[in-house]
Amino acid sequence: MCHLSPSGGIPLLYVLAFLVSFFIVLLLIPPLRKLAFRIDFVDKPKPNVERKIHRDPIPLTAALAIFAGFVCAYLFFVKDDWKQTAGLLSGSLLILAIGTIDDWYKTRGKEFPALPKLIVQVAAAVIVYCSGVVFYGFHNPFTGNELILPVWLQFFFTVTWIFGVTTVINFSDGMDGLAGGLSAIAAVTLFIVAVAKGQTDSAMMAIILVGAALAYLRYNKPPAKVFMGDAGATLFGFLLAVIALDGAFKQATVLSLLIPILALGVPIFDNLFVVFKRLKNGKPIYLADASQAHYRLLKTGLSPKQVVLFLCLINTCFGLTSIILLLLSV
């Protein structure tokens, strides 16, 4: 673990970690974008598909840059336990690989089966659990004791949280700048929470992810020049879930368990609504459609840019609420 003091050089280290991640992603996206056109790894517009609102082919290679930026900065700045490092990196690589395969199928007009994606994403979550990043329980404010859950519940909640957040960020990736913006806001919130709790490793991972997200947004803001595809969106979700487990969920009380959930408020609450709606209508929950909040808002007459700004504002409010909960020490 990183045992650096929270005073002195730590703020500078956070800035450096942010900059390393930011510039690696920023510099890698243009050549990867050219490569995407060369190998035809692009998201082609489909006028008859409601979710495909772009007009030109867009490269899908940003996930590779995001992964490289995060991993390089992580290995340089985070001195974590080797098991947790191996678990995070191998899990991330699995998420990136299966997402890239899925994206490749889509560029060829095919659908990759849902079951292999499910198995790999759950496997990545299990790897993280086995590495020691676990939701153990929470602090009981009435007795002053730690409530440690049975091992099977620790496993269930850890894997469910990682898989769930991985999925909801992916489902939120429907408009230029949306998933990247929501991920950046969530990562900033988790960074503030980790710093306040003195959790330097979690704070470092969060600020590294902020750098990667903002660099990606430089090319993904409307009109987007590049997409991160399922590979990038699931990678962001996976990393946010792990950061929350390693930070915000640690030493949490009953009420402060809401902090990481609120940090990811828009994607979590919106996709819970979507899942319940699909179940109610007898539709498969994994089948993509236009039922997410951003598509519903688009139908009200808002422009895509207005929809993205509105949802990012809502998620910022959720993030501020989670920080207030932290400050109240509840």
Secondary structure by P-SEA (a helix, b strand, c coil): ccccccccaaaaaaaaaaaaaaaaaaaaaaaaaaaaaaacccccccccccccccccbbbccaaaaaaaaaaaaaaacccccaaaaaaaaaaaaaaaaaaaaaaaaaaacccccaaaaaaaaaaaaaaaaaacccccccccccccccccccaaaaaaaaaaaaaaaaaaaaaacccccaaaaaaaaaaaaaaaaaaaacaaaaaaaaaaaaaaaaaaaacccccccccccaaaaaaaaaaaaaaaaacccccccccccaaaaaaacaaaaaaaaaaaaaaaacccccccccccaaaaaaaacccaaaaaaaaaaaaaaaaaaaaaaaaacc
